[in-house]
Amino acid sequence: MIDSHAHLDMKQFDADRDQVIDRAVSVDVGHIITVGIDIISSQNAVKLTTRYPSIFATIGIHPHNADNANKNDLEQIALLAQQDKIIAIGEIGLDFFRNRSARQNQIKVFTQQLAVAISLDLPVVIHDREAHTETVNILSSFKQNELRGVIHCFSGDYELAKTFIDMGYYISIPGTITYNNASQTQDVVRRIPLNRLLLETDAPFLAPTPYRGKRNEPSYIIYTAQKIAKLREISFEEVSYQTSKNVCKLFNLSFTE
Protein backbone atom coordinates (compact mmCIF):
# COMPACT_ATOMS: atom_id res chain seq x y z
CA MET A 1 0.00 0.00 0.00
CA ILE A 2 0.90 3.64 -0.42
CA ASP A 3 -0.20 6.44 1.91
CA SER A 4 -0.65 9.20 -0.64
CA HIS A 5 -0.97 12.04 1.87
CA ALA A 6 0.55 12.46 5.33
CA HIS A 7 2.29 15.23 7.26
CA LEU A 8 5.25 13.44 8.79
CA ASP A 9 7.19 16.65 9.38
CA MET A 10 4.70 17.82 12.01
CA LYS A 11 5.63 18.01 15.67
CA GLN A 12 3.21 15.22 16.57
CA PHE A 13 5.79 12.79 15.16
CA ASP A 14 8.94 14.30 16.63
CA ALA A 15 9.12 11.81 19.51
CA ASP A 16 8.70 8.59 17.51
CA ARG A 17 8.97 9.27 13.78
CA ASP A 18 11.25 6.27 13.17
CA GLN A 19 8.83 3.95 14.96
CA VAL A 20 5.86 5.39 13.04
CA ILE A 21 7.55 4.60 9.75
CA ASP A 22 8.59 1.14 10.97
CA ARG A 23 4.97 0.38 11.92
CA ALA A 24 3.86 1.41 8.45
CA VAL A 25 6.38 -0.92 6.84
CA SER A 26 5.27 -3.75 9.15
CA VAL A 27 1.74 -3.66 7.64
CA ASP A 28 3.03 -3.36 4.05
CA VAL A 29 2.73 0.39 3.64
CA GLY A 30 5.79 0.50 1.45
CA HIS A 31 5.79 4.21 0.66
CA ILE A 32 4.47 7.42 2.18
CA ILE A 33 4.04 10.78 0.51
CA THR A 34 4.61 13.56 3.03
CA VAL A 35 3.03 16.88 2.19
CA GLY A 36 4.29 20.42 2.71
CA ILE A 37 1.97 23.24 3.77
CA ASP A 38 4.32 26.25 3.84
CA ILE A 39 7.98 26.99 3.14
CA ILE A 40 9.37 25.56 6.40
CA SER A 41 7.13 22.49 6.21
CA SER A 42 8.10 21.94 2.58
CA GLN A 43 11.80 22.22 3.43
CA ASN A 44 11.34 19.68 6.20
CA ALA A 45 9.47 17.38 3.84
CA VAL A 46 12.45 17.49 1.49
CA LYS A 47 14.75 16.56 4.38
CA LEU A 48 12.57 13.55 5.21
CA THR A 49 12.91 12.24 1.66
CA THR A 50 16.68 12.17 2.05
CA ARG A 51 16.53 10.45 5.44
CA TYR A 52 13.97 7.75 4.63
CA PRO A 53 14.07 5.76 1.37
CA SER A 54 10.34 5.03 1.59
CA ILE A 55 9.29 8.69 1.68
CA PHE A 56 8.49 10.99 -1.23
CA ALA A 57 7.20 14.53 -0.84
CA THR A 58 5.08 17.30 -2.24
CA ILE A 59 5.70 20.95 -1.53
CA GLY A 60 3.35 23.91 -1.44
CA ILE A 61 1.54 26.65 0.44
CA HIS A 62 -1.71 25.59 2.10
CA PRO A 63 -4.68 27.98 1.83
CA HIS A 64 -4.50 28.59 5.59
CA ASN A 65 -1.09 30.17 4.98
CA ALA A 66 -1.99 32.27 1.94
CA ASP A 67 -2.10 35.60 3.80
CA ASN A 68 1.59 35.32 4.65
CA ALA A 69 2.79 34.11 1.26
CA ASN A 70 4.89 36.42 -0.91
CA LYS A 71 6.74 36.35 -4.23
CA ASN A 72 9.87 34.94 -2.61
CA ASP A 73 7.86 32.05 -1.15
CA LEU A 74 6.57 31.14 -4.58
CA GLU A 75 10.11 31.23 -5.96
CA GLN A 76 11.22 28.96 -3.11
CA ILE A 77 8.43 26.50 -3.93
CA ALA A 78 9.54 26.40 -7.56
CA LEU A 79 13.15 25.74 -6.51
CA LEU A 80 12.28 23.07 -3.93
CA ALA A 81 10.08 21.31 -6.45
CA GLN A 82 13.08 20.56 -8.65
CA GLN A 83 14.82 18.43 -6.03
CA ASP A 84 14.90 14.64 -6.08
CA LYS A 85 11.82 12.77 -4.79
CA ILE A 86 9.58 15.86 -4.97
CA ILE A 87 6.65 14.60 -6.97
CA ALA A 88 3.94 17.29 -6.87
CA ILE A 89 2.91 20.80 -5.91
CA GLY A 90 0.67 20.65 -2.87
CA GLU A 91 -1.07 20.96 -0.56
CA ILE A 92 -2.67 23.91 -2.32
CA GLY A 93 -6.23 25.07 -2.80
CA LEU A 94 -9.08 26.80 -1.02
CA ASP A 95 -10.56 26.53 2.46
CA PHE A 96 -13.70 28.61 2.90
CA PHE A 97 -14.65 26.70 6.05
CA ARG A 98 -11.90 27.92 8.37
CA ASN A 99 -11.15 31.10 6.39
CA ARG A 100 -7.78 31.45 8.12
CA SER A 101 -6.62 33.50 5.16
CA ALA A 102 -8.61 36.03 3.16
CA ARG A 103 -10.47 34.40 0.30
CA GLN A 104 -8.94 36.66 -2.33
CA ASN A 105 -5.45 35.76 -1.08
CA GLN A 106 -6.29 32.05 -1.11
CA ILE A 107 -7.44 32.31 -4.71
CA LYS A 108 -4.36 34.30 -5.75
CA VAL A 109 -1.84 31.94 -4.14
CA PHE A 110 -3.71 28.86 -5.38
CA THR A 111 -3.70 30.12 -8.97
CA GLN A 112 -0.03 31.10 -8.79
CA GLN A 113 0.97 27.65 -7.57
CA LEU A 114 -1.07 25.97 -10.29
CA ALA A 115 0.99 27.97 -12.77
CA VAL A 116 4.19 26.75 -11.07
CA ALA A 117 2.99 23.16 -11.41
CA ILE A 118 2.33 23.64 -15.10
CA SER A 119 5.74 25.23 -15.65
CA LEU A 120 7.44 22.24 -14.01
CA ASP A 121 5.08 19.61 -15.47
CA LEU A 122 4.15 18.37 -11.98
CA PRO A 123 0.77 17.16 -10.69
CA VAL A 124 -1.06 19.01 -7.94
CA VAL A 125 -2.52 18.02 -4.57
CA ILE A 126 -5.71 20.01 -4.06
CA HIS A 127 -7.30 21.08 -0.77
CA ASP A 128 -10.99 21.91 -1.29
CA ARG A 129 -13.11 22.57 1.78
CA GLU A 130 -16.44 24.34 1.43
CA ALA A 131 -15.13 25.86 -1.82
CA HIS A 132 -16.30 23.33 -4.39
CA THR A 133 -17.66 25.75 -6.98
CA GLU A 134 -14.67 28.05 -6.80
CA THR A 135 -12.21 25.13 -7.00
CA VAL A 136 -13.93 23.67 -10.06
CA ASN A 137 -14.05 27.08 -11.74
CA ILE A 138 -10.36 27.81 -11.13
CA LEU A 139 -9.20 24.40 -12.32
CA SER A 140 -11.50 24.69 -15.35
CA SER A 141 -9.93 28.02 -16.27
CA PHE A 142 -6.74 26.25 -17.29
CA LYS A 143 -6.43 24.53 -20.65
CA GLN A 144 -7.49 20.91 -20.83
CA ASN A 145 -4.66 18.52 -19.90
CA GLU A 146 -2.48 21.34 -18.56
CA LEU A 147 -3.11 20.15 -15.03
CA ARG A 148 -3.36 16.72 -13.43
CA GLY A 149 -3.67 15.85 -9.79
CA VAL A 150 -5.72 14.63 -6.86
CA ILE A 151 -8.51 16.09 -4.77
CA HIS A 152 -7.17 15.42 -1.29
CA CYS A 153 -9.49 14.34 1.52
CA PHE A 154 -12.53 14.49 -0.75
CA SER A 155 -15.60 15.92 0.98
CA GLY A 156 -18.16 16.35 -1.77
CA ASP A 157 -20.90 14.20 -3.26
CA TYR A 158 -20.83 11.81 -6.20
CA GLU A 159 -21.70 14.48 -8.78
CA LEU A 160 -18.77 16.61 -7.65
CA ALA A 161 -16.47 13.59 -7.71
CA LYS A 162 -17.62 12.82 -11.24
CA THR A 163 -16.95 16.41 -12.27
CA PHE A 164 -13.37 16.24 -11.00
CA ILE A 165 -12.81 12.81 -12.53
CA ASP A 166 -14.08 14.04 -15.90
CA MET A 167 -11.51 16.83 -15.60
CA GLY A 168 -8.78 14.22 -15.14
CA TYR A 169 -8.35 14.29 -11.36
CA TYR A 170 -8.14 11.46 -8.86
CA ILE A 171 -10.20 11.29 -5.68
CA SER A 172 -8.39 10.62 -2.39
CA ILE A 173 -10.19 9.05 0.56
CA PRO A 174 -9.06 9.38 4.21
CA GLY A 175 -9.97 7.51 7.37
CA THR A 176 -13.23 9.42 7.71
CA ILE A 177 -14.74 6.81 5.39
CA THR A 178 -14.87 4.52 8.45
CA TYR A 179 -17.10 6.90 10.43
CA ASN A 180 -20.80 6.13 10.90
CA ASN A 181 -21.77 9.61 9.67
CA ALA A 182 -19.80 9.34 6.41
CA SER A 183 -22.69 8.17 4.23
CA GLN A 184 -22.02 10.70 1.45
CA THR A 185 -18.36 9.75 1.12
CA GLN A 186 -19.26 6.07 1.30
CA ASP A 187 -21.66 6.58 -1.61
CA VAL A 188 -18.85 8.21 -3.58
CA VAL A 189 -16.49 5.31 -2.88
CA ARG A 190 -19.05 2.76 -4.03
CA ARG A 191 -19.71 4.53 -7.32
CA ILE A 192 -16.52 6.08 -8.70
CA PRO A 193 -14.12 4.00 -10.82
CA LEU A 194 -11.51 2.18 -8.76
CA ASN A 195 -8.82 3.40 -11.14
CA ARG A 196 -9.46 7.00 -10.00
CA LEU A 197 -9.21 6.32 -6.27
CA LEU A 198 -6.31 6.97 -3.88
CA LEU A 199 -5.87 6.14 -0.19
CA GLU A 200 -4.55 8.61 2.35
CA THR A 201 -4.30 9.07 6.10
CA ASP A 202 -3.76 12.85 6.34
CA ALA A 203 -1.79 11.86 9.44
CA PRO A 204 -1.65 13.09 12.17
CA PHE A 205 -5.28 14.10 11.48
CA LEU A 206 -8.51 12.15 10.80
CA ALA A 207 -7.64 8.83 12.41
CA PRO A 208 -10.01 6.05 11.32
CA THR A 209 -12.15 3.92 13.53
CA PRO A 210 -10.98 2.34 15.89
CA TYR A 211 -8.51 5.17 16.58
CA ARG A 212 -10.86 8.10 15.99
CA GLY A 213 -9.86 11.10 18.10
CA LYS A 214 -6.27 9.94 18.49
CA ARG A 215 -3.16 10.74 16.50
CA ASN A 216 -3.33 9.22 13.05
CA GLU A 217 -0.35 7.53 11.40
CA PRO A 218 0.36 5.83 8.04
CA SER A 219 -0.06 2.27 9.35
CA TYR A 220 -3.72 3.02 10.02
CA ILE A 221 -4.39 3.23 6.29
CA ILE A 222 -5.25 -0.47 6.41
CA TYR A 223 -8.58 0.43 8.05
CA THR A 224 -9.43 2.76 5.19
CA ALA A 225 -8.57 0.07 2.65
CA GLN A 226 -10.61 -2.53 4.52
CA LYS A 227 -13.66 -0.23 4.61
CA ILE A 228 -13.40 0.55 0.91
CA ALA A 229 -13.10 -3.15 0.10
CA LYS A 230 -16.24 -3.84 2.11
CA LEU A 231 -18.18 -1.00 0.49
CA ARG A 232 -17.22 -2.09 -3.02
CA GLU A 233 -17.52 -5.81 -2.24
CA ILE A 234 -14.03 -6.58 -3.50
CA SER A 235 -10.90 -7.88 -1.84
CA PHE A 236 -8.58 -5.85 0.36
CA GLU A 237 -5.74 -6.92 -1.95
CA GLU A 238 -7.49 -5.47 -5.01
CA VAL A 239 -8.02 -2.14 -3.26
CA SER A 240 -4.40 -2.04 -2.13
CA TYR A 241 -3.00 -2.97 -5.52
CA GLN A 242 -5.15 -0.68 -7.64
CA THR A 243 -4.85 2.40 -5.43
CA SER A 244 -1.06 1.99 -5.32
CA LYS A 245 -1.03 1.63 -9.10
CA ASN A 246 -3.05 4.84 -9.32
CA VAL A 247 -0.51 6.70 -7.17
CA CYS A 248 2.29 5.54 -9.42
CA LYS A 249 0.46 6.63 -12.56
CA LEU A 250 -0.44 10.06 -11.21
CA PHE A 251 2.97 10.86 -9.74
CA ASN A 252 5.05 9.08 -12.40
CA LEU A 253 6.51 6.53 -10.00
CA SER A 254 7.41 2.90 -10.58
CA PHE A 255 8.08 1.39 -7.17
CA THR A 256 5.11 -1.03 -7.21
CA GLU A 257 6.43 -2.88 -10.23
C-alpha positions in Angstrom: 0.0 0.0 0.0 0.9 3.6 -0.4 -0.2 6.4 1.9 -0.7 9.2 -0.6 -1.0 12.0 1.9 0.5 12.5 5.3 2.3 15.2 7.3 5.3 13.4 8.8 7.2 16.6 9.4 4.7 17.8 12.0 5.6 18.0 15.7 3.2 15.2 16.6 5.8 12.8 15.2 8.9 14.3 16.6 9.1 11.8 19.5 8.7 8.6 17.5 9.0 9.3 13.8 11.2 6.3 13.2 8.8 3.9 15.0 5.9 5.4 13.0 7.6 4.6 9.7 8.6 1.1 11.0 5.0 0.4 11.9 3.9 1.4 8.5 6.4 -0.9 6.8 5.3 -3.8 9.1 1.7 -3.7 7.6 3.0 -3.4 4.1 2.7 0.4 3.6 5.8 0.5 1.5 5.8 4.2 0.7 4.5 7.4 2.2 4.0 10.8 0.5 4.6 13.6 3.0 3.0 16.9 2.2 4.3 20.4 2.7 2.0 23.2 3.8 4.3 26.3 3.8 8.0 27.0 3.1 9.4 25.6 6.4 7.1 22.5 6.2 8.1 21.9 2.6 11.8 22.2 3.4 11.3 19.7 6.2 9.5 17.4 3.8 12.5 17.5 1.5 14.7 16.6 4.4 12.6 13.6 5.2 12.9 12.2 1.7 16.7 12.2 2.1 16.5 10.5 5.4 14.0 7.8 4.6 14.1 5.8 1.4 10.3 5.0 1.6 9.3 8.7 1.7 8.5 11.0 -1.2 7.2 14.5 -0.8 5.1 17.3 -2.2 5.7 21.0 -1.5 3.3 23.9 -1.4 1.5 26.7 0.4 -1.7 25.6 2.1 -4.7 28.0 1.8 -4.5 28.6 5.6 -1.1 30.2 5.0 -2.0 32.3 1.9 -2.1 35.6 3.8 1.6 35.3 4.6 2.8 34.1 1.3 4.9 36.4 -0.9 6.7 36.4 -4.2 9.9 34.9 -2.6 7.9 32.0 -1.1 6.6 31.1 -4.6 10.1 31.2 -6.0 11.2 29.0 -3.1 8.4 26.5 -3.9 9.5 26.4 -7.6 13.2 25.7 -6.5 12.3 23.1 -3.9 10.1 21.3 -6.5 13.1 20.6 -8.6 14.8 18.4 -6.0 14.9 14.6 -6.1 11.8 12.8 -4.8 9.6 15.9 -5.0 6.6 14.6 -7.0 3.9 17.3 -6.9 2.9 20.8 -5.9 0.7 20.7 -2.9 -1.1 21.0 -0.6 -2.7 23.9 -2.3 -6.2 25.1 -2.8 -9.1 26.8 -1.0 -10.6 26.5 2.5 -13.7 28.6 2.9 -14.7 26.7 6.1 -11.9 27.9 8.4 -11.1 31.1 6.4 -7.8 31.5 8.1 -6.6 33.5 5.2 -8.6 36.0 3.2 -10.5 34.4 0.3 -8.9 36.7 -2.3 -5.5 35.8 -1.1 -6.3 32.0 -1.1 -7.4 32.3 -4.7 -4.4 34.3 -5.8 -1.8 31.9 -4.1 -3.7 28.9 -5.4 -3.7 30.1 -9.0 0.0 31.1 -8.8 1.0 27.7 -7.6 -1.1 26.0 -10.3 1.0 28.0 -12.8 4.2 26.7 -11.1 3.0 23.2 -11.4 2.3 23.6 -15.1 5.7 25.2 -15.7 7.4 22.2 -14.0 5.1 19.6 -15.5 4.1 18.4 -12.0 0.8 17.2 -10.7 -1.1 19.0 -7.9 -2.5 18.0 -4.6 -5.7 20.0 -4.1 -7.3 21.1 -0.8 -11.0 21.9 -1.3 -13.1 22.6 1.8 -16.4 24.3 1.4 -15.1 25.9 -1.8 -16.3 23.3 -4.4 -17.7 25.7 -7.0 -14.7 28.1 -6.8 -12.2 25.1 -7.0 -13.9 23.7 -10.1 -14.0 27.1 -11.7 -10.4 27.8 -11.1 -9.2 24.4 -12.3 -11.5 24.7 -15.4 -9.9 28.0 -16.3 -6.7 26.2 -17.3 -6.4 24.5 -20.6 -7.5 20.9 -20.8 -4.7 18.5 -19.9 -2.5 21.3 -18.6 -3.1 20.1 -15.0 -3.4 16.7 -13.4 -3.7 15.8 -9.8 -5.7 14.6 -6.9 -8.5 16.1 -4.8 -7.2 15.4 -1.3 -9.5 14.3 1.5 -12.5 14.5 -0.8 -15.6 15.9 1.0 -18.2 16.4 -1.8 -20.9 14.2 -3.3 -20.8 11.8 -6.2 -21.7 14.5 -8.8 -18.8 16.6 -7.7 -16.5 13.6 -7.7 -17.6 12.8 -11.2 -16.9 16.4 -12.3 -13.4 16.2 -11.0 -12.8 12.8 -12.5 -14.1 14.0 -15.9 -11.5 16.8 -15.6 -8.8 14.2 -15.1 -8.4 14.3 -11.4 -8.1 11.5 -8.9 -10.2 11.3 -5.7 -8.4 10.6 -2.4 -10.2 9.0 0.6 -9.1 9.4 4.2 -10.0 7.5 7.4 -13.2 9.4 7.7 -14.7 6.8 5.4 -14.9 4.5 8.5 -17.1 6.9 10.4 -20.8 6.1 10.9 -21.8 9.6 9.7 -19.8 9.3 6.4 -22.7 8.2 4.2 -22.0 10.7 1.5 -18.4 9.7 1.1 -19.3 6.1 1.3 -21.7 6.6 -1.6 -18.9 8.2 -3.6 -16.5 5.3 -2.9 -19.0 2.8 -4.0 -19.7 4.5 -7.3 -16.5 6.1 -8.7 -14.1 4.0 -10.8 -11.5 2.2 -8.8 -8.8 3.4 -11.1 -9.5 7.0 -10.0 -9.2 6.3 -6.3 -6.3 7.0 -3.9 -5.9 6.1 -0.2 -4.6 8.6 2.4 -4.3 9.1 6.1 -3.8 12.8 6.3 -1.8 11.9 9.4 -1.7 13.1 12.2 -5.3 14.1 11.5 -8.5 12.1 10.8 -7.6 8.8 12.4 -10.0 6.1 11.3 -12.2 3.9 13.5 -11.0 2.3 15.9 -8.5 5.2 16.6 -10.9 8.1 16.0 -9.9 11.1 18.1 -6.3 9.9 18.5 -3.2 10.7 16.5 -3.3 9.2 13.1 -0.3 7.5 11.4 0.4 5.8 8.0 -0.1 2.3 9.4 -3.7 3.0 10.0 -4.4 3.2 6.3 -5.3 -0.5 6.4 -8.6 0.4 8.1 -9.4 2.8 5.2 -8.6 0.1 2.6 -10.6 -2.5 4.5 -13.7 -0.2 4.6 -13.4 0.5 0.9 -13.1 -3.1 0.1 -16.2 -3.8 2.1 -18.2 -1.0 0.5 -17.2 -2.1 -3.0 -17.5 -5.8 -2.2 -14.0 -6.6 -3.5 -10.9 -7.9 -1.8 -8.6 -5.9 0.4 -5.7 -6.9 -2.0 -7.5 -5.5 -5.0 -8.0 -2.1 -3.3 -4.4 -2.0 -2.1 -3.0 -3.0 -5.5 -5.1 -0.7 -7.6 -4.8 2.4 -5.4 -1.1 2.0 -5.3 -1.0 1.6 -9.1 -3.1 4.8 -9.3 -0.5 6.7 -7.2 2.3 5.5 -9.4 0.5 6.6 -12.6 -0.4 10.1 -11.2 3.0 10.9 -9.7 5.1 9.1 -12.4 6.5 6.5 -10.0 7.4 2.9 -10.6 8.1 1.4 -7.2 5.1 -1.0 -7.2 6.4 -2.9 -10.2 
